Amino acid sequence: MKVTRFWFRNRDKELHLAVKPYENGCRCPECGRRGRIVRHTTVLHRWEDLTPMGMKIRLCYAPKDIQCPTHGRVQDAIPWAPTYSRITYRLEWRICALCQIMTQKAAAEILKMPPSTLSDCCTGPSRGCATDIKSAAWSPSAFLPTCMTSSPP
């Protein structure tokens, strides 16, 4: 991902980063094929990321509508978050890891999130995090895209 600009909000307690996919933009979320840009949206979508040193990080991006040769008109794939999610893969993994070793209330205090929001993140319809944690086959790499799990050359 590439940061194009940044700004602070809420008395410098939130860092907003305008980002865009790096070298993999305009891909279909279903098949991964590149598509022709049909329309640039102006509505910024926001994803909550990790909270280092008490500062919330929010990623902002206006996804593009593309024409996939196979699936028709779709919104381009977002490499840092699942479809229809409001949190990034990194935050989702952190939530799952913390909820494995402590209560959701304690994890919410560490992440500076309301416990109800943390509960929704773990058991929401696009997740499955709560059931995967209980299974023996759970691993952090299951929640991260391949670009985050592969080692650099």
N, C-alpha and C positions, 0 to 999 in steps of 0.2 A: 504494500500500500504506500502511496506517496502523499505526503501532507502538502496541500496547496496554500493554506493560510491558517491562522489561529487567532483566537480572541478569548478573553477572560470574562466571566460572568459571576454574579452573586458575590461581589466583593472579593474577587480573586479566589473563590473556593471551587470554581469549575473552570476547566480548560476545555474549550471547544476547538476541535481540529476539523477543518474541511479537508477531506481525503478523497482519493480516487484510486481505483485498482491500478496496480503497476504491472504492465506487460500482459495482463490477462483480461482487460475490459471487453465489453460487448460480447460476452459469451452467454449462451443459452444455459439456464439453470438445470434443464433436463438432460441435455446431451453433451454440453460443453463446447459445441461448435460456435465459431464466430459468426456474428450476424451483422447485417447492415443496420445502421442507426436510422430509426424511423422518426423518433421524436425525443428531444431533450426536455426532461421535466424540470420545472423550477421549484418544486416542492422538496425541501430538504428532509430526508429521513434521518433520524438520530438513533444511535446505539450507545448504550452505556458500556464503558470499558472498566478496567481495573481502577482502583483508587489508591495511587501511591502517595504516601505522606499526607493523607487527609484531603487531597485535591481530586475531585471527581473528574474523570476524562470522558468526554462525549465525542463520538465520531459523527460527522455530518457529511452526507453525500446525497446528491440528486440522481437517482438511477435513470438510465436511459431505456426507452422502449426500442427493442431491436426486432428485426425480421429474421427469424431462424428458418433455414431452409426446410427443416423437418417439422417443427412445432408451431410455426406461424409467428404472430406478434406476441412477444413476451418481454418481461422486464429483465435486464441483464443481471447475471449472477453476482452476488456480493460475496467475495472470498473470506471476509472476516466474521460473518454471521450467518446463521441458518435463515431460511426463507421465513418471512413474517415475524422475525424475532426483534426484540428491542435491546438485547444484550449481545455482546461479542462472544466468540468461542472461548477466548481467554477468561472472561468473567464467568461464563458458564462452567468451565472446568474448575475454576477456583471455588465457586459455590459448591460444586459436587465434592471436591476434595475436602473442604471445610466441614460440610454436612456429614461426611463419613466419620469424622473424629470428634465432633461436638454437636450440641443442639443447634437447631435453626436460629434460635434467639441469640445465642453466643456468636454464631457465624454472621448474623445480621449486624451485630454491634461492631465486629471487626471490619466488615465491608461497608459500614455506614449506610445500610439500607433498612427500610422498614421490614420487620419479620414477615408481614403478609406478602410483600413484594417478593421476598426471597422464596417463600413457599410457592408462590405462583411460578417463579422461574424454575423451580425444581420439578413441579408436577404439571406444568402447562401442557396444552395439546401438542405443541411442536417439540416438546422435550422427550422425556422418557428417562431423564437423568435419575429420578428417584428409584425406578425399577432397575436400572442398570447398575446403580451403586450396590444394591442388594445381591446382584448376581456375582458369581465368582469370576466371571470373565471380564469384569469392568476394568478398563485401563484408560488413562488420560488421553492416549492417542486416538481413542474412539471418538472424542469430541473435538479434535483439532484437524484442520485441513492439512493435506499432505505438505504444503509449503511450510507449515509451522513444525511438523514433526521430522522432516528430513534435515540432515546435517548439512552445513554449508560446504561448498567444494574446497 
